[in-house]
Amino acid sequence: MAKILIAEDEDSLRRFVARALEMDGHEIVHAGDGADAVDHLQADSFDLLLSDIRMPVMDGIELAKQSSEIAPDMPILLMTGYAEQRERAESLMRIVVDVVDKPFSLPQIRQAVAEALTAQAA
């Protein structure tokens, strides 16, 4: 299974997503903001970055840019509950696999992660 870094500032949502992905056998590492996620990316390798767009310290857009420099082959999946944030992510679609709209169900996020990992393996 995959080693996934989840960058999400909302603790309850981060734990919710982590539990769902752990049910699929994935190893999960948590980051509360983009800067924390960059530290994890510099220290370890991951099969996928799953990040919120809107976060304090460093948002998901900047995190995606830095992540693509640190780990250019790692797929990036973004999450957002804001239409304008989705529009900001459009310019990143060459490095971002997809943007998942919040709120989402457990099956939806599990499917999005599975598709991102499958796309990377292809």
Phi and psi restraints in degrees (range 20) as a CNS / XPLOR table:
assign (resid 1 and name C) (resid 2 and name N)
       (resid 2 and name CA) (resid 2 and name C) 1.0 -98.6 20.0 2
assign (resid 2 and name N) (resid 2 and name CA)
       (resid 2 and name C) (resid 3 and name N) 1.0 154.9 20.0 2
assign (resid 2 and name C) (resid 3 and name N)
       (resid 3 and name CA) (resid 3 and name C) 1.0 -101.4 20.0 2
assign (resid 3 and name N) (resid 3 and name CA)
       (resid 3 and name C) (resid 4 and name N) 1.0 117.8 20.0 2
assign (resid 3 and name C) (resid 4 and name N)
       (resid 4 and name CA) (resid 4 and name C) 1.0 -119.7 20.0 2
assign (resid 4 and name N) (resid 4 and name CA)
       (resid 4 and name C) (resid 5 and name N) 1.0 132.3 20.0 2
assign (resid 4 and name C) (resid 5 and name N)
       (resid 5 and name CA) (resid 5 and name C) 1.0 -98.7 20.0 2
assign (resid 5 and name N) (resid 5 and name CA)
       (resid 5 and name C) (resid 6 and name N) 1.0 121.3 20.0 2
assign (resid 5 and name C) (resid 6 and name N)
       (resid 6 and name CA) (resid 6 and name C) 1.0 -105.7 20.0 2
assign (resid 6 and name N) (resid 6 and name CA)
       (resid 6 and name C) (resid 7 and name N) 1.0 118.9 20.0 2
assign (resid 6 and name C) (resid 7 and name N)
       (resid 7 and name CA) (resid 7 and name C) 1.0 -109.5 20.0 2
assign (resid 7 and name N) (resid 7 and name CA)
       (resid 7 and name C) (resid 8 and name N) 1.0 108.6 20.0 2
assign (resid 7 and name C) (resid 8 and name N)
       (resid 8 and name CA) (resid 8 and name C) 1.0 -154.5 20.0 2
assign (resid 8 and name N) (resid 8 and name CA)
       (resid 8 and name C) (resid 9 and name N) 1.0 126.2 20.0 2
assign (resid 8 and name C) (resid 9 and name N)
       (resid 9 and name CA) (resid 9 and name C) 1.0 -79.8 20.0 2
assign (resid 9 and name N) (resid 9 and name CA)
       (resid 9 and name C) (resid 10 and name N) 1.0 -18.3 20.0 2
assign (resid 9 and name C) (resid 10 and name N)
       (resid 10 and name CA) (resid 10 and name C) 1.0 -87.8 20.0 2
assign (resid 10 and name N) (resid 10 and name CA)
       (resid 10 and name C) (resid 11 and name N) 1.0 108.4 20.0 2
assign (resid 10 and name C) (resid 11 and name N)
       (resid 11 and name CA) (resid 11 and name C) 1.0 -54.2 20.0 2
assign (resid 11 and name N) (resid 11 and name CA)
       (resid 11 and name C) (resid 12 and name N) 1.0 -46.4 20.0 2
assign (resid 11 and name C) (resid 12 and name N)
       (resid 12 and name CA) (resid 12 and name C) 1.0 -64.9 20.0 2
assign (resid 12 and name N) (resid 12 and name CA)
       (resid 12 and name C) (resid 13 and name N) 1.0 -40.0 20.0 2
assign (resid 12 and name C) (resid 13 and name N)
       (resid 13 and name CA) (resid 13 and name C) 1.0 -68.6 20.0 2
assign (resid 13 and name N) (resid 13 and name CA)
       (resid 13 and name C) (resid 14 and name N) 1.0 -40.7 20.0 2
assign (resid 13 and name C) (resid 14 and name N)
       (resid 14 and name CA) (resid 14 and name C) 1.0 -60.6 20.0 2
assign (resid 14 and name N) (resid 14 and name CA)
       (resid 14 and name C) (resid 15 and name N) 1.0 -43.8 20.0 2
assign (resid 14 and name C) (resid 15 and name N)
       (resid 15 and name CA) (resid 15 and name C) 1.0 -67.6 20.0 2
assign (resid 15 and name N) (resid 15 and name CA)
       (resid 15 and name C) (resid 16 and name N) 1.0 -39.3 20.0 2
assign (resid 15 and name C) (resid 16 and name N)
       (resid 16 and name CA) (resid 16 and name C) 1.0 -59.4 20.0 2
assign (resid 16 and name N) (resid 16 and name CA)
       (resid 16 and name C) (resid 17 and name N) 1.0 -49.3 20.0 2
assign (resid 16 and name C) (resid 17 and name N)
       (resid 17 and name CA) (resid 17 and name C) 1.0 -66.6 20.0 2
assign (resid 17 and name N) (resid 17 and name CA)
       (resid 17 and name C) (resid 18 and name N) 1.0 -41.9 20.0 2
assign (resid 17 and name C) (resid 18 and name N)
       (resid 18 and name CA) (resid 18 and name C) 1.0 -59.8 20.0 2
assign (resid 18 and name N) (resid 18 and name CA)
       (resid 18 and name C) (resid 19 and name N) 1.0 -45.4 20.0 2
assign (resid 18 and name C) (resid 19 and name N)
       (resid 19 and name CA) (resid 19 and name C) 1.0 -61.2 20.0 2
assign (resid 19 and name N) (resid 19 and name CA)
       (resid 19 and name C) (resid 20 and name N) 1.0 -42.1 20.0 2
assign (resid 19 and name C) (resid 20 and name N)
       (resid 20 and name CA) (resid 20 and name C) 1.0 -61.9 20.0 2
assign (resid 20 and name N) (resid 20 and name CA)
       (resid 20 and name C) (resid 21 and name N) 1.0 -43.0 20.0 2
assign (resid 20 and name C) (resid 21 and name N)
       (resid 21 and name CA) (resid 21 and name C) 1.0 -75.8 20.0 2
assign (resid 21 and name N) (resid 21 and name CA)
       (resid 21 and name C) (resid 22 and name N) 1.0 -31.3 20.0 2
assign (resid 21 and name C) (resid 22 and name N)
       (resid 22 and name CA) (resid 22 and name C) 1.0 -65.7 20.0 2
assign (resid 22 and name N) (resid 22 and name CA)
       (resid 22 and name C) (resid 23 and name N) 1.0 -31.3 20.0 2
assign (resid 22 and name C) (resid 23 and name N)
       (resid 23 and name CA) (resid 23 and name C) 1.0 -62.4 20.0 2
assign (resid 23 and name N) (resid 23 and name CA)
       (resid 23 and name C) (resid 24 and name N) 1.0 -26.8 20.0 2
assign (resid 23 and name C) (resid 24 and name N)
       (resid 24 and name CA) (resid 24 and name C) 1.0 -87.6 20.0 2
assign (resid 24 and name N) (resid 24 and name CA)
       (resid 24 and name C) (resid 25 and name N) 1.0 2.1 20.0 2
assign (resid 24 and name C) (resid 25 and name N)
       (resid 25 and name CA) (resid 25 and name C) 1.0 92.4 20.0 2
assign (resid 25 and name N) (resid 25 and name CA)
       (resid 25 and name C) (resid 26 and name N) 1.0 6.0 20.0 2
assign (resid 25 and name C) (resid 26 and name N)
       (resid 26 and name CA) (resid 26 and name C) 1.0 -79.0 20.0 2
assign (resid 26 and name N) (resid 26 and name CA)
       (resid 26 and name C) (resid 27 and name N) 1.0 149.7 20.0 2
assign (resid 26 and name C) (resid 27 and name N)
       (resid 27 and name CA) (resid 27 and name C) 1.0 -90.3 20.0 2
assign (resid 27 and name N) (resid 27 and name CA)
       (resid 27 and name C) (resid 28 and name N) 1.0 129.8 20.0 2
assign (resid 27 and name C) (resid 28 and name N)
       (resid 28 and name CA) (resid 28 and name C) 1.0 -116.9 20.0 2
assign (resid 28 and name N) (resid 28 and name CA)
       (resid 28 and name C) (resid 29 and name N) 1.0 136.0 20.0 2
assign (resid 28 and name C) (resid 29 and name N)
       (resid 29 and name CA) (resid 29 and name C) 1.0 -120.0 20.0 2
assign (resid 29 and name N) (resid 29 and name CA)
       (resid 29 and name C) (resid 30 and name N) 1.0 135.6 20.0 2
assign (resid 29 and name C) (resid 30 and name N)
       (resid 30 and name CA) (resid 30 and name C) 1.0 -101.1 20.0 2
assign (resid 30 and name N) (resid 30 and name CA)
       (resid 30 and name C) (resid 31 and name N) 1.0 143.1 20.0 2
assign (resid 30 and name C) (resid 31 and name N)
       (resid 31 and name CA) (resid 31 and name C) 1.0 -137.4 20.0 2
assign (resid 31 and name N) (resid 31 and name CA)
       (resid 31 and name C) (resid 32 and name N) 1.0 134.0 20.0 2
assign (resid 31 and name C) (resid 32 and name N)
       (resid 32 and name CA) (resid 32 and name C) 1.0 -85.2 20.0 2
assign (resid 32 and name N) (resid 32 and name CA)
       (resid 32 and name C) (resid 33 and name N) 1.0 -10.9 20.0 2
assign (resid 32 and name C) (resid 33 and name N)
       (resid 33 and name CA) (resid 33 and name C) 1.0 -162.0 20.0 2
assign (resid 33 and name N) (resid 33 and name CA)
       (resid 33 and name C) (resid 34 and name N) 1.0 175.5 20.0 2
assign (resid 33 and name C) (resid 34 and name N)
       (resid 34 and name CA) (resid 34 and name C) 1.0 -63.9 20.0 2
assign (resid 34 and name N) (resid 34 and name CA)
       (resid 34 and name C) (resid 35 and name N) 1.0 -38.8 20.0 2
assign (resid 34 and name C) (resid 35 and name N)
       (resid 35 and name CA) (resid 35 and name C) 1.0 -64.5 20.0 2
assign (resid 35 and name N) (resid 35 and name CA)
       (resid 35 and name C) (resid 36 and name N) 1.0 -41.4 20.0 2
assign (resid 35 and name C) (resid 36 and name N)
       (resid 36 and name CA) (resid 36 and name C) 1.0 -62.1 20.0 2
assign (resid 36 and name N) (resid 36 and name CA)
       (resid 36 and name C) (resid 37 and name N) 1.0 -40.4 20.0 2
assign (resid 36 and name C) (resid 37 and name N)
       (resid 37 and name CA) (resid 37 and name C) 1.0 -63.8 20.0 2
assign (resid 37 and name N) (resid 37 and name CA)
       (resid 37 and name C) (resid 38 and name N) 1.0 -40.7 20.0 2
assign (resid 37 and name C) (resid 38 and name N)
       (resid 38 and name CA) (resid 38 and name C) 1.0 -60.6 20.0 2
assign (resid 38 and name N) (resid 38 and name CA)
       (resid 38 and name C) (resid 39 and name N) 1.0 -41.8 20.0 2
assign (resid 38 and name C) (resid 39 and name N)
       (resid 39 and name CA) (resid 39 and name C) 1.0 -57.9 20.0 2
assign (resid 39 and name N) (resid 39 and name CA)
       (resid 39 and name C) (resid 40 and name N) 1.0 -44.4 20.0 2
assign (resid 39 and name C) (resid 40 and name N)
       (resid 40 and name CA) (resid 40 and name C) 1.0 -63.7 20.0 2
assign (resid 40 and name N) (resid 40 and name CA)
       (resid 40 and name C) (resid 41 and name N) 1.0 -41.8 20.0 2
assign (resid 40 and name C) (resid 41 and name N)
       (resid 41 and name CA) (resid 41 and name C) 1.0 -65.7 20.0 2
assign (resid 41 and name N) (resid 41 and name CA)
       (resid 41 and name C) (resid 42 and name N) 1.0 -33.0 20.0 2
assign (resid 41 and name C) (resid 42 and name N)
       (resid 42 and name CA) (resid 42 and name C) 1.0 -76.1 20.0 2
assign (resid 42 and name N) (resid 42 and name CA)
       (resid 42 and name C) (resid 43 and name N) 1.0 -23.8 20.0 2
assign (resid 42 and name C) (resid 43 and name N)
       (resid 43 and name CA) (resid 43 and name C) 1.0 -95.0 20.0 2
assign (resid 43 and name N) (resid 43 and name CA)
       (resid 43 and name C) (resid 44 and name N) 1.0 -19.9 20.0 2
assign (resid 43 and name C) (resid 44 and name N)
       (resid 44 and name CA) (resid 44 and name C) 1.0 -150.9 20.0 2
assign (resid 44 and name N) (resid 44 and name CA)
       (resid 44 and name C) (resid 45 and name N) 1.0 168.7 20.0 2
assign (resid 44 and name C) (resid 45 and name N)
       (resid 45 and name CA) (resid 45 and name C) 1.0 -108.0 20.0 2
assign (resid 45 and name N) (resid 45 and name CA)
       (resid 45 and name C) (resid 46 and name N) 1.0 149.7 20.0 2
assign (resid 45 and name C) (resid 46 and name N)
       (resid 46 and name CA) (resid 46 and name C) 1.0 -134.2 20.0 2
assign (resid 46 and name N) (resid 46 and name CA)
       (resid 46 and name C) (resid 47 and name N) 1.0 155.2 20.0 2
assign (resid 46 and name C) (resid 47 and name N)
       (resid 47 and name CA) (resid 47 and name C) 1.0 -89.0 20.0 2
assign (resid 47 and name N) (resid 47 and name CA)
       (resid 47 and name C) (resid 48 and name N) 1.0 -18.7 20.0 2
assign (resid 47 and name C) (resid 48 and name N)
       (resid 48 and name CA) (resid 48 and name C) 1.0 -160.8 20.0 2
assign (resid 48 and name N) (resid 48 and name CA)
       (resid 48 and name C) (resid 49 and name N) 1.0 141.9 20.0 2
assign (resid 48 and name C) (resid 49 and name N)
       (resid 49 and name CA) (resid 49 and name C) 1.0 -109.5 20.0 2
assign (resid 49 and name N) (resid 49 and name CA)
       (resid 49 and name C) (resid 50 and name N) 1.0 124.0 20.0 2
assign (resid 49 and name C) (resid 50 and name N)
       (resid 50 and name CA) (resid 50 and name C) 1.0 -114.8 20.0 2
assign (resid 50 and name N) (resid 50 and name CA)
       (resid 50 and name C) (resid 51 and name N) 1.0 111.9 20.0 2
assign (resid 50 and name C) (resid 51 and name N)
       (resid 51 and name CA) (resid 51 and name C) 1.0 -132.5 20.0 2
assign (resid 51 and name N) (resid 51 and name CA)
       (resid 51 and name C) (resid 52 and name N) 1.0 141.1 20.0 2
assign (resid 51 and name C) (resid 52 and name N)
       (resid 52 and name CA) (resid 52 and name C) 1.0 -69.2 20.0 2
assign (resid 52 and name N) (resid 52 and name CA)
       (resid 52 and name C) (resid 53 and name N) 1.0 152.8 20.0 2
assign (resid 52 and name C) (resid 53 and name N)
       (resid 53 and name CA) (resid 53 and name C) 1.0 -83.8 20.0 2
assign (resid 53 and name N) (resid 53 and name CA)
       (resid 53 and name C) (resid 54 and name N) 1.0 -45.6 20.0 2
assign (resid 53 and name C) (resid 54 and name N)
       (resid 54 and name CA) (resid 54 and name C) 1.0 -93.7 20.0 2
assign (resid 54 and name N) (resid 54 and name CA)
       (resid 54 and name C) (resid 55 and name N) 1.0 106.4 20.0 2
assign (resid 54 and name C) (resid 55 and name N)
       (resid 55 and name CA) (resid 55 and name C) 1.0 -144.4 20.0 2
assign (resid 55 and name N) (resid 55 and name CA)
       (resid 55 and name C) (resid 56 and name N) 1.0 156.7 20.0 2
assign (resid 55 and name C) (resid 56 and name N)
       (resid 56 and name CA) (resid 56 and name C) 1.0 -75.4 20.0 2
assign (resid 56 and name N) (resid 56 and name CA)
       (resid 56 and name C) (resid 57 and name N) 1.0 170.0 20.0 2
assign (resid 56 and name C) (resid 57 and name N)
       (resid 57 and name CA) (resid 57 and name C) 1.0 69.8 20.0 2
assign (resid 57 and name N) (resid 57 and name CA)
       (resid 57 and name C) (resid 58 and name N) 1.0 -65.0 20.0 2
assign (resid 57 and name C) (resid 58 and name N)
       (resid 58 and name CA) (resid 58 and name C) 1.0 -142.6 20.0 2
assign (resid 58 and name N) (resid 58 and name CA)
       (resid 58 and name C) (resid 59 and name N) 1.0 124.1 20.0 2
assign (resid 58 and name C) (resid 59 and name N)
       (resid 59 and name CA) (resid 59 and name C) 1.0 -79.7 20.0 2
assign (resid 59 and name N) (resid 59 and name CA)
       (resid 59 and name C) (resid 60 and name N) 1.0 172.8 20.0 2
assign (resid 59 and name C) (resid 60 and name N)
       (resid 60 and name CA) (resid 60 and name C) 1.0 -66.3 20.0 2
assign (resid 60 and name N) (resid 60 and name CA)
       (resid 60 and name C) (resid 61 and name N) 1.0 -26.8 20.0 2
assign (resid 60 and name C) (resid 61 and name N)
       (resid 61 and name CA) (resid 61 and name C) 1.0 -66.5 20.0 2
assign (resid 61 and name N) (resid 61 and name CA)
       (resid 61 and name C) (resid 62 and name N) 1.0 -50.2 20.0 2
assign (resid 61 and name C) (resid 62 and name N)
       (resid 62 and name CA) (resid 62 and name C) 1.0 -65.9 20.0 2
assign (resid 62 and name N) (resid 62 and name CA)
       (resid 62 and name C) (resid 63 and name N) 1.0 -37.9 20.0 2
assign (resid 62 and name C) (resid 63 and name N)
       (resid 63 and name CA) (resid 63 and name C) 1.0 -60.6 20.0 2
assign (resid 63 and name N) (resid 63 and name CA)
       (resid 63 and name C) (resid 64 and name N) 1.0 -43.9 20.0 2
assign (resid 63 and name C) (resid 64 and name N)
       (resid 64 and name CA) (resid 64 and name C) 1.0 -60.8 20.0 2
assign (resid 64 and name N) (resid 64 and name CA)
       (resid 64 and name C) (resid 65 and name N) 1.0 -42.3 20.0 2
assign (resid 64 and name C) (resid 65 and name N)
       (resid 65 and name CA) (resid 65 and name C) 1.0 -62.0 20.0 2
assign (resid 65 and name N) (resid 65 and name CA)
       (resid 65 and name C) (resid 66 and name N) 1.0 -48.3 20.0 2
assign (resid 65 and name C) (resid 66 and name N)
       (resid 66 and name CA) (resid 66 and name C) 1.0 -67.7 20.0 2
assign (resid 66 and name N) (resid 66 and name CA)
       (resid 66 and name C) (resid 67 and name N) 1.0 -37.6 20.0 2
assign (resid 66 and name C) (resid 67 and name N)
       (resid 67 and name CA) (resid 67 and name C) 1.0 -63.1 20.0 2
assign (resid 67 and name N) (resid 67 and name CA)
       (resid 67 and name C) (resid 68 and name N) 1.0 -38.3 20.0 2
assign (resid 67 and name C) (resid 68 and name N)
       (resid 68 and name CA) (resid 68 and name C) 1.0 -68.0 20.0 2
assign (resid 68 and name N) (resid 68 and name CA)
       (resid 68 and name C) (resid 69 and name N) 1.0 -23.2 20.0 2
assign (resid 68 and name C) (resid 69 and name N)
       (resid 69 and name CA) (resid 69 and name C) 1.0 -81.9 20.0 2
assign (resid 69 and name N) (resid 69 and name CA)
       (resid 69 and name C) (resid 70 and name N) 1.0 -38.7 20.0 2
assign (resid 69 and name C) (resid 70 and name N)
       (resid 70 and name CA) (resid 70 and name C) 1.0 -72.8 20.0 2
assign (resid 70 and name N) (resid 70 and name CA)
       (resid 70 and name C) (resid 71 and name N) 1.0 -45.3 20.0 2
assign (resid 70 and name C) (resid 71 and name N)
       (resid 71 and name CA) (resid 71 and name C) 1.0 -135.2 20.0 2
assign (resid 71 and name N) (resid 71 and name CA)
       (resid 71 and name C) (resid 72 and name N) 1.0 78.3 20.0 2
assign (resid 71 and name C) (resid 72 and name N)
       (resid 72 and name CA) (resid 72 and name C) 1.0 -61.1 20.0 2
assign (resid 72 and name N) (resid 72 and name CA)
       (resid 72 and name C) (resid 73 and name N) 1.0 -22.3 20.0 2
assign (resid 72 and name C) (resid 73 and name N)
       (resid 73 and name CA) (resid 73 and name C) 1.0 -94.1 20.0 2
assign (resid 73 and name N) (resid 73 and name CA)
       (resid 73 and name C) (resid 74 and name N) 1.0 -3.0 20.0 2
assign (resid 73 and name C) (resid 74 and name N)
       (resid 74 and name CA) (resid 74 and name C) 1.0 -81.7 20.0 2
assign (resid 74 and name N) (resid 74 and name CA)
       (resid 74 and name C) (resid 75 and name N) 1.0 126.5 20.0 2
assign (resid 74 and name C) (resid 75 and name N)
       (resid 75 and name CA) (resid 75 and name C) 1.0 -69.4 20.0 2
assign (resid 75 and name N) (resid 75 and name CA)
       (resid 75 and name C) (resid 76 and name N) 1.0 149.0 20.0 2
assign (resid 75 and name C) (resid 76 and name N)
       (resid 76 and name CA) (resid 76 and name C) 1.0 -124.1 20.0 2
assign (resid 76 and name N) (resid 76 and name CA)
       (resid 76 and name C) (resid 77 and name N) 1.0 128.8 20.0 2
assign (resid 76 and name C) (resid 77 and name N)
       (resid 77 and name CA) (resid 77 and name C) 1.0 -121.0 20.0 2
assign (resid 77 and name N) (resid 77 and name CA)
       (resid 77 and name C) (resid 78 and name N) 1.0 123.5 20.0 2
assign (resid 77 and name C) (resid 78 and name N)
       (resid 78 and name CA) (resid 78 and name C) 1.0 -104.1 20.0 2
assign (resid 78 and name N) (resid 78 and name CA)
       (resid 78 and name C) (resid 79 and name N) 1.0 154.0 20.0 2
assign (resid 78 and name C) (resid 79 and name N)
       (resid 79 and name CA) (resid 79 and name C) 1.0 -126.2 20.0 2
assign (resid 79 and name N) (resid 79 and name CA)
       (resid 79 and name C) (resid 80 and name N) 1.0 142.5 20.0 2
assign (resid 79 and name C) (resid 80 and name N)
       (resid 80 and name CA) (resid 80 and name C) 1.0 -156.6 20.0 2
assign (resid 80 and name N) (resid 80 and name CA)
       (resid 80 and name C) (resid 81 and name N) 1.0 151.8 20.0 2
assign (resid 80 and name C) (resid 81 and name N)
       (resid 81 and name CA) (resid 81 and name C) 1.0 -109.3 20.0 2
assign (resid 81 and name N) (resid 81 and name CA)
       (resid 81 and name C) (resid 82 and name N) 1.0 9.1 20.0 2
assign (resid 81 and name C) (resid 82 and name N)
       (resid 82 and name CA) (resid 82 and name C) 1.0 -124.4 20.0 2
assign (resid 82 and name N) (resid 82 and name CA)
       (resid 82 and name C) (resid 83 and name N) 1.0 124.5 20.0 2
assign (resid 82 and name C) (resid 83 and name N)
       (resid 83 and name CA) (resid 83 and name C) 1.0 -59.4 20.0 2
assign (resid 83 and name N) (resid 83 and name CA)
       (resid 83 and name C) (resid 84 and name N) 1.0 -40.2 20.0 2
assign (resid 83 and name C) (resid 84 and name N)
       (resid 84 and name CA) (resid 84 and name C) 1.0 -68.0 20.0 2
assign (resid 84 and name N) (resid 84 and name CA)
       (resid 84 and name C) (resid 85 and name N) 1.0 -27.6 20.0 2
assign (resid 84 and name C) (resid 85 and name N)
       (resid 85 and name CA) (resid 85 and name C) 1.0 -71.5 20.0 2
assign (resid 85 and name N) (resid 85 and name CA)
       (resid 85 and name C) (resid 86 and name N) 1.0 -36.9 20.0 2
assign (resid 85 and name C) (resid 86 and name N)
       (resid 86 and name CA) (resid 86 and name C) 1.0 -61.5 20.0 2
assign (resid 86 and name N) (resid 86 and name CA)
       (resid 86 and name C) (resid 87 and name N) 1.0 -41.4 20.0 2
assign (resid 86 and name C) (resid 87 and name N)
       (resid 87 and name CA) (resid 87 and name C) 1.0 -63.4 20.0 2
assign (resid 87 and name N) (resid 87 and name CA)
       (resid 87 and name C) (resid 88 and name N) 1.0 -38.8 20.0 2
assign (resid 87 and name C) (resid 88 and name N)
       (resid 88 and name CA) (resid 88 and name C) 1.0 -62.4 20.0 2
assign (resid 88 and name N) (resid 88 and name CA)
       (resid 88 and name C) (resid 89 and name N) 1.0 -32.6 20.0 2
assign (resid 88 and name C) (resid 89 and name N)
       (resid 89 and name CA) (resid 89 and name C) 1.0 -76.3 20.0 2
assign (resid 89 and name N) (resid 89 and name CA)
       (resid 89 and name C) (resid 90 and name N) 1.0 -16.1 20.0 2
assign (resid 89 and name C) (resid 90 and name N)
       (resid 90 and name CA) (resid 90 and name C) 1.0 -56.1 20.0 2
assign (resid 90 and name N) (resid 90 and name CA)
       (resid 90 and name C) (resid 91 and name N) 1.0 -35.7 20.0 2
assign (resid 90 and name C) (resid 91 and name N)
       (resid 91 and name CA) (resid 91 and name C) 1.0 -69.8 20.0 2
assign (resid 91 and name N) (resid 91 and name CA)
       (resid 91 and name C) (resid 92 and name N) 1.0 -13.5 20.0 2
assign (resid 91 and name C) (resid 92 and name N)
       (resid 92 and name CA) (resid 92 and name C) 1.0 -99.0 20.0 2
assign (resid 92 and name N) (resid 92 and name CA)
       (resid 92 and name C) (resid 93 and name N) 1.0 5.5 20.0 2
assign (resid 92 and name C) (resid 93 and name N)
       (resid 93 and name CA) (resid 93 and name C) 1.0 -63.9 20.0 2
assign (resid 93 and name N) (resid 93 and name CA)
       (resid 93 and name C) (resid 94 and name N) 1.0 -12.6 20.0 2
assign (resid 93 and name C) (resid 94 and name N)
       (resid 94 and name CA) (resid 94 and name C) 1.0 -75.5 20.0 2
assign (resid 94 and name N) (resid 94 and name CA)
       (resid 94 and name C) (resid 95 and name N) 1.0 -22.4 20.0 2
assign (resid 94 and name C) (resid 95 and name N)
       (resid 95 and name CA) (resid 95 and name C) 1.0 -113.1 20.0 2
assign (resid 95 and name N) (resid 95 and name CA)
       (resid 95 and name C) (resid 96 and name N) 1.0 -12.6 20.0 2
assign (resid 95 and name C) (resid 96 and name N)
       (resid 96 and name CA) (resid 96 and name C) 1.0 -106.6 20.0 2
assign (resid 96 and name N) (resid 96 and name CA)
       (resid 96 and name C) (resid 97 and name N) 1.0 130.5 20.0 2
assign (resid 96 and name C) (resid 97 and name N)
       (resid 97 and name CA) (resid 97 and name C) 1.0 -68.2 20.0 2
assign (resid 97 and name N) (resid 97 and name CA)
       (resid 97 and name C) (resid 98 and name N) 1.0 -45.7 20.0 2
assign (resid 97 and name C) (resid 98 and name N)
       (resid 98 and name CA) (resid 98 and name C) 1.0 -165.0 20.0 2
assign (resid 98 and name N) (resid 98 and name CA)
       (resid 98 and name C) (resid 99 and name N) 1.0 166.8 20.0 2
assign (resid 98 and name C) (resid 99 and name N)
       (resid 99 and name CA) (resid 99 and name C) 1.0 -122.6 20.0 2
assign (resid 99 and name N) (resid 99 and name CA)
       (resid 99 and name C) (resid 100 and name N) 1.0 120.4 20.0 2
assign (resid 99 and name C) (resid 100 and name N)
       (resid 100 and name CA) (resid 100 and name C) 1.0 -96.0 20.0 2
assign (resid 100 and name N) (resid 100 and name CA)
       (resid 100 and name C) (resid 101 and name N) 1.0 129.5 20.0 2
assign (resid 100 and name C) (resid 101 and name N)
       (resid 101 and name CA) (resid 101 and name C) 1.0 -81.6 20.0 2
assign (resid 101 and name N) (resid 101 and name CA)
       (resid 101 and name C) (resid 102 and name N) 1.0 134.8 20.0 2
assign (resid 101 and name C) (resid 102 and name N)
       (resid 102 and name CA) (resid 102 and name C) 1.0 -91.7 20.0 2
assign (resid 102 and name N) (resid 102 and name CA)
       (resid 102 and name C) (resid 103 and name N) 1.0 148.6 20.0 2
assign (resid 102 and name C) (resid 103 and name N)
       (resid 103 and name CA) (resid 103 and name C) 1.0 -76.4 20.0 2
assign (resid 103 and name N) (resid 103 and name CA)
       (resid 103 and name C) (resid 104 and name N) 1.0 152.0 20.0 2
assign (resid 103 and name C) (resid 104 and name N)
       (resid 104 and name CA) (resid 104 and name C) 1.0 -130.7 20.0 2
assign (resid 104 and name N) (resid 104 and name CA)
       (resid 104 and name C) (resid 105 and name N) 1.0 160.9 20.0 2
assign (resid 104 and name C) (resid 105 and name N)
       (resid 105 and name CA) (resid 105 and name C) 1.0 -92.2 20.0 2
assign (resid 105 and name N) (resid 105 and name CA)
       (resid 105 and name C) (resid 106 and name N) 1.0 166.1 20.0 2
assign (resid 105 and name C) (resid 106 and name N)
       (resid 106 and name CA) (resid 106 and name C) 1.0 -57.2 20.0 2
assign (resid 106 and name N) (resid 106 and name CA)
       (resid 106 and name C) (resid 107 and name N) 1.0 -47.8 20.0 2
assign (resid 106 and name C) (resid 107 and name N)
       (resid 107 and name CA) (resid 107 and name C) 1.0 -60.0 20.0 2
assign (resid 107 and name N) (resid 107 and name CA)
       (resid 107 and name C) (resid 108 and name N) 1.0 -35.6 20.0 2
assign (resid 107 and name C) (resid 108 and name N)
       (resid 108 and name CA) (resid 108 and name C) 1.0 -65.6 20.0 2
assign (resid 108 and name N) (resid 108 and name CA)
       (resid 108 and name C) (resid 109 and name N) 1.0 -45.4 20.0 2
assign (resid 108 and name C) (resid 109 and name N)
       (resid 109 and name CA) (resid 109 and name C) 1.0 -71.6 20.0 2
assign (resid 109 and name N) (resid 109 and name CA)
       (resid 109 and name C) (resid 110 and name N) 1.0 -36.9 20.0 2
assign (resid 109 and name C) (resid 110 and name N)
       (resid 110 and name CA) (resid 110 and name C) 1.0 -63.1 20.0 2
assign (resid 110 and name N) (resid 110 and name CA)
       (resid 110 and name C) (resid 111 and name N) 1.0 -41.0 20.0 2
assign (resid 110 and name C) (resid 111 and name N)
       (resid 111 and name CA) (resid 111 and name C) 1.0 -66.7 20.0 2
assign (resid 111 and name N) (resid 111 and name CA)
       (resid 111 and name C) (resid 112 and name N) 1.0 -42.2 20.0 2
assign (resid 111 and name C) (resid 112 and name N)
       (resid 112 and name CA) (resid 112 and name C) 1.0 -62.5 20.0 2
assign (resid 112 and name N) (resid 112 and name CA)
       (resid 112 and name C) (resid 113 and name N) 1.0 -41.2 20.0 2
assign (resid 112 and name C) (resid 113 and name N)
       (resid 113 and name CA) (resid 113 and name C) 1.0 -65.7 20.0 2
assign (resid 113 and name N) (resid 113 and name CA)
       (resid 113 and name C) (resid 114 and name N) 1.0 -44.8 20.0 2
assign (resid 113 and name C) (resid 114 and name N)
       (resid 114 and name CA) (resid 114 and name C) 1.0 -59.7 20.0 2
assign (resid 114 and name N) (resid 114 and name CA)
       (resid 114 and name C) (resid 115 and name N) 1.0 -42.1 20.0 2
assign (resid 114 and name C) (resid 115 and name N)
       (resid 115 and name CA) (resid 115 and name C) 1.0 -66.8 20.0 2
assign (resid 115 and name N) (resid 115 and name CA)
       (resid 115 and name C) (resid 116 and name N) 1.0 -39.5 20.0 2
assign (resid 115 and name C) (resid 116 and name N)
       (resid 116 and name CA) (resid 116 and name C) 1.0 -64.5 20.0 2
assign (resid 116 and name N) (resid 116 and name CA)
       (resid 116 and name C) (resid 117 and name N) 1.0 -40.5 20.0 2
assign (resid 116 and name C) (resid 117 and name N)
       (resid 117 and name CA) (resid 117 and name C) 1.0 -70.2 20.0 2
assign (resid 117 and name N) (resid 117 and name CA)
       (resid 117 and name C) (resid 118 and name N) 1.0 -36.9 20.0 2
assign (resid 117 and name C) (resid 118 and name N)
       (resid 118 and name CA) (resid 118 and name C) 1.0 -66.0 20.0 2
assign (resid 118 and name N) (resid 118 and name CA)
       (resid 118 and name C) (resid 119 and name N) 1.0 -42.4 20.0 2
assign (resid 118 and name C) (resid 119 and name N)
       (resid 119 and name CA) (resid 119 and name C) 1.0 -61.9 20.0 2
assign (resid 119 and name N) (resid 119 and name CA)
       (resid 119 and name C) (resid 120 and name N) 1.0 -37.3 20.0 2
assign (resid 119 and name C) (resid 120 and name N)
       (resid 120 and name CA) (resid 120 and name C) 1.0 -67.9 20.0 2
assign (resid 120 and name N) (resid 120 and name CA)
       (resid 120 and name C) (resid 121 and name N) 1.0 -38.0 20.0 2
assign (resid 120 and name C) (resid 121 and name N)
       (resid 121 and name CA) (resid 121 and name C) 1.0 -73.0 20.0 2
assign (resid 121 and name N) (resid 121 and name CA)
       (resid 121 and name C) (resid 122 and name N) 1.0 -23.7 20.0 2
